[in-house]
Amino acid sequence: MKKINAIKMGLLSLALCSSMSLAANAPEKRVYNDVDIYAFFPYLSDDFTQSLEKSLNTVAKNSNLNINIQSADNNTENQVAQIKDVIKNNAKKRITLLVDPVQVGGGEEIALMAQKANLPIVFFHRKPADPVLKGDNKVLFLGHNNEQAGKLQASLLQSYLKFHSDFDKNGNGKVDYVLFKGDTSNYETDQRTLAFEEKLKRDNVVINKQYEKHCFWSRTNAKASMEEAINTVGLENIEAVISNNDEMALGALEALQEHGFNLEGNTDSSKYIPIFGIDGTREAIMAIQDGEMEGTVFLDERKMAKILVRIAIAKWNDIAITSKLVGVPMEDNELKIPYKVISRQQFLRK
């Protein structure tokens, strides 16, 4: 048995190495010609999901694997129907399902369908319900540490305060901020927000939340809410903007720029309010580089795509998924990709 497992591990190592290359010497040869990947997204309308889609296509192509990516237009019934159709039409094929569920805390029906069809399934990005992960060892979740994201966002704000002793524009001795949150009753929203606030309080940073709004990850909603915050508390009483993701941060930026704040090339500190996001989207990073935003917490979607394909290959070879195999921390059936920070100070130092 040990010898067989050793052979399996050797084959998997070769497959993983092959899957990460372009296979330039044999462009027509597929590593696994009877297995396909199906990836299901809730939508493909924002920068992060589009970047992840592109990365998945690239990794699959470089690995000589077929991948089919579908969007549910942010509708759970659509996603369930798409997956049901794929299972029905591929009854005699070996396939792996990759699912970013429409709803955080959902996925029960999808997991049950995969279980009945005896198909491996990997949830990613949005965490499904806990019973889904604990009820079947074929189900995995590849996500990110939302608590870490909130703490790192707090660290970014602390770093800003360290370099800007004049942050307290209204002189009340507090950091007055507005907060834009994702969905209501949402694991990511709650963890990111709570970790951000708790770290600052533990570090004795006096914060004062002037305004908060659930903007459901939407740039449009955040822009309208930022305008409402400006009208409600006044620009003079807003010293930082905290957003659960970059899309909402960019919406807040658009609203501020319409008031002459945070313009590219601006050197007047009285016309700048630091904005902090999460995700590390390309547009947000460009805004930070241009001096329009202050920082973001970066999630590497290219790494996520590579790990998803590695997991799929391992499952096809009947190899147990471990932290060592995929290179990120794993607990029970959850794997989490660490975040990194990107700040305006990093670009100023170059």
Disulfide bonds with the S-S distance in Angstrom:
none
